[in-house]
Amino acid sequence: MTEMSRTLQIISIQHELAMHIGLDLNLDKMLQLFLDRAKKRLSLRRAVVFKEAPRAGKENDLLCYPYDHRSDEVNDWLVEQVYQFNQLDMMTFCHKKGQSFFYLFKIPHFGAISFERRIQPIDDIVLHALLPLFERLAVSCQACLEHQKLVDEIKNRKAIEEQLRRQTYQDVLTGLPNRKMLSINLQSLLINVQQRGQFGAVFFIDLDRFKLINDTSGHSVGDELLINITSQLKTCIRRDDTLARVGGDEFILLLSNIGSDEQSAVTRATKVADKMLDITRESIELSHCSVYTSFSIGIALFPSPELSANLTIGEQAKHLIKHADVAMYKIKHTSRNGYMFYRQELQVMSAFRSSVEQRLHIALREQLFSLYFQPLVDVDGKVVAAEALIRWHDETLGWVGPQDFIPVAEESGLIVDIGLWVLRHTCELIAQNRDWFDRGKLRYISVNISPRQFSQAHFVEQILAVIDEYNISHSYLLLEITEGVAMENITTAISIMNALAAHNLHFMLDDFGSGYSSLSYLHKLPLKSVKIDRSFVAKIDQSADNQVIVEAIIYISRHFSLECVVEGVETLEERAYFSDKGVAAIQGFHFFKPQPESAFVALINAIH
């Protein structure tokens, strides 16, 4: 080969390899293209790039390309040679091992490259011509690394932006849109409604008794229930409808295009609401337990005459949600497990509810409540016990009935402090009049325990602390709970009741027969008494069905050795019906209305 031909060949090799540097911004692909061309052009058995990495002990921790650099005697030897070579102040080095020649070249500020050629070595002139290529390869490697760093930064930034978007517009637990996203969707929906002339609806959905489940069964059960409910609610709606979670146990649903007139919109909304109520007709099966719950649903249709044309779209959206909330509140505190469409008069009731909550805070702080007591009598009309009942007269609102302020207090959490106030003042009255009980004038005074009170973490300790503060016998007090409280979480209820029963403090099951209880659990509850719900007592002398139910309850009570108390007796005929039924006590306006404390004290003191 002539000198000219040799020179042209070296230039060709140098040019060809140079053209295969930097063909891709992905480091792996770029190196693979270069190595493949080098192996073919230089007749190499193998070509490997090693990237510098910290060395730990004797581990072969150099990163190599390609990645199929398996560990064996030759490869391990080569890695060791590369490591030692990186410590030397030279740009190239050659080792002969067996029939192979191993050439090591430095890639400045990146690592090293190894060429393996069998039998015949690479010409020194070619080796010298290759050296400038590795400087160019180093620049390309750094460019790839910088590019990858930029790509990673962009990817991380997008991931953070997506996370922020989810945190801003999405509920973390259920993955549903949150209140902010709901507001955006509702405003968009209102604009479309104005343009298309179609009706839509806002559903405000509240999960009944969720806090009780959460407090008694734990937050993990509550979270699982919410996820389960979310999944089932989605089956009731269309793909384009918006279901959002806006509170702990509150959801809002937006329905669009449900009719061109109000009647068809009502029909469509009613079908959706009925499907939702079907979800809770049976128990909800969770991982480790079953729970019973229900929905209270308020529905507001739009467009609506209550939404003034002067309001902005944002203001209209807020008003619609408020309307649905008002309707939900009404159904929740009327019957639960149902739905109600918003109407104008509900707004007045909502304003009253808001006033009640504001004034309740003042009443609790300034102790503006009063206790009334309604005596219970035996079948002969002799007073044997009493029930403590809270009453409230507000200087602004006047007399506010328990049916109006107790639900508000329960929802706001004030009921816990109000319940303690009732308990403390009842204990104080008992302490001042111990002779009533010592002389047999009264057997006990009962106080009502609210669901929220009963579910407090330290309920047992609180009750015992208040009673012991007044140093009274525990048997002088009886605690009344409703069936709903007892049956919400039967295991927890039994545990709490047993803990207090161990201190001779017993329970009466109020409103028995009103729909929650299961007779299979009744014998497990450590009860002393049951109180037949007043709905079965009204006009019982005229209702054969109610007579069958009441007599069955009396029989069951006797079977389980429970005292049976009847409430709501208001007529002579009702009294006469129970005169020979063997009940422990009767309560009702026919005998006594609830009396102020002073009148009640005078009444009991007058008993001989």
Secondary structure as GFF3:
##gff-version 3
##sequence-region A 1 608
A	DSSP	alpha_helix	3	19	.	.	.	ID=ss1
A	DSSP	alpha_helix	27	41	.	.	.	ID=ss2
A	DSSP	beta_strand	46	51	.	.	.	ID=ss3
A	DSSP	beta_strand	63	65	.	.	.	ID=ss4
A	DSSP	alpha_helix	73	87	.	.	.	ID=ss5
A	DSSP	beta_strand	92	97	.	.	.	ID=ss6
A	DSSP	beta_strand	100	107	.	.	.	ID=ss7
A	DSSP	beta_strand	111	118	.	.	.	ID=ss8
A	DSSP	alpha_helix	124	169	.	.	.	ID=ss9
A	DSSP	alpha_helix	179	196	.	.	.	ID=ss10
A	DSSP	beta_strand	200	207	.	.	.	ID=ss11
A	DSSP	alpha_helix	210	217	.	.	.	ID=ss12
A	DSSP	alpha_helix	219	234	.	.	.	ID=ss13
A	DSSP	beta_strand	242	245	.	.	.	ID=ss14
A	DSSP	beta_strand	250	255	.	.	.	ID=ss15
A	DSSP	alpha_helix	262	279	.	.	.	ID=ss16
A	DSSP	beta_strand	284	285	.	.	.	ID=ss17
A	DSSP	beta_strand	290	291	.	.	.	ID=ss18
A	DSSP	beta_strand	295	302	.	.	.	ID=ss19
A	DSSP	alpha_helix	313	332	.	.	.	ID=ss20
A	DSSP	beta_strand	338	341	.	.	.	ID=ss21
A	DSSP	alpha_helix	344	366	.	.	.	ID=ss22
A	DSSP	beta_strand	369	377	.	.	.	ID=ss23
A	DSSP	beta_strand	383	394	.	.	.	ID=ss24
A	DSSP	beta_strand	398	400	.	.	.	ID=ss25
A	DSSP	alpha_helix	402	412	.	.	.	ID=ss26
A	DSSP	alpha_helix	415	432	.	.	.	ID=ss27
A	DSSP	alpha_helix	434	438	.	.	.	ID=ss28
A	DSSP	beta_strand	444	448	.	.	.	ID=ss29
A	DSSP	alpha_helix	451	454	.	.	.	ID=ss30
A	DSSP	alpha_helix	459	469	.	.	.	ID=ss31
A	DSSP	three_ten_helix	474	476	.	.	.	ID=ss32
A	DSSP	beta_strand	477	482	.	.	.	ID=ss33
A	DSSP	alpha_helix	483	488	.	.	.	ID=ss34
A	DSSP	alpha_helix	490	501	.	.	.	ID=ss35
A	DSSP	beta_strand	506	512	.	.	.	ID=ss36
A	DSSP	alpha_helix	519	522	.	.	.	ID=ss37
A	DSSP	beta_strand	527	532	.	.	.	ID=ss38
A	DSSP	three_ten_helix	534	536	.	.	.	ID=ss39
A	DSSP	three_ten_helix	540	542	.	.	.	ID=ss40
A	DSSP	alpha_helix	544	559	.	.	.	ID=ss41
A	DSSP	beta_strand	563	567	.	.	.	ID=ss42
A	DSSP	alpha_helix	572	578	.	.	.	ID=ss43
A	DSSP	beta_strand	585	587	.	.	.	ID=ss44
A	DSSP	beta_strand	595	596	.	.	.	ID=ss45
A	DSSP	alpha_helix	597	605	.	.	.	ID=ss46
###
